[in-house]
Amino acid sequence: MAQLDMFSGDEMIITHKEIDGGEYILVNNFFNPEKSKEYLDKLLGEIEWTQEYIKMYGKEFPVPRLSAWYGERNMTYTYSGITHEAIAWNDVLLEIKKKIEESYNYNFTSVLLNLYRNGNDSVSWHADDEK
């Protein structure tokens, strides 16, 4: 399967696909390149990134990416034995959230951010099937 390119061009392109048990909507260029760069710079500097560890085969390994979970107060999210306590929304996430919610008339309560630092960070093919 080819890697999707989400950042080339400047035309907004919307892709909606139904997949087994769900669906996804990919919106290329929801924000223009300048705004995207501004948000990325802010997120890289302001997000409380953490290095998580996962147990496999009786050993602990660092997850090959950094992550952070932001959302409403007292929310938790667990996957692969890792539990995240929501960090309160910061200003830049609230700004992004508001623009997306206004465009799609949908309310989001949380967001999981993953930072792939270089070509060594990755995630293997999987299904996000937690409730």
PyMOL commands that set and color helices and strands:
alter all, ss='L'
color gray80, all
select helices_A, chain A and resi 33-46+91-104
alter helices_A, ss='H'
color red, helices_A
select strands_A, chain A and resi 13-19+22-28+50-56+59-71+76-79+82-85+87-88+110-115
alter strands_A, ss='S'
color yellow, strands_A
deselect
rebuild
show_as cartoon
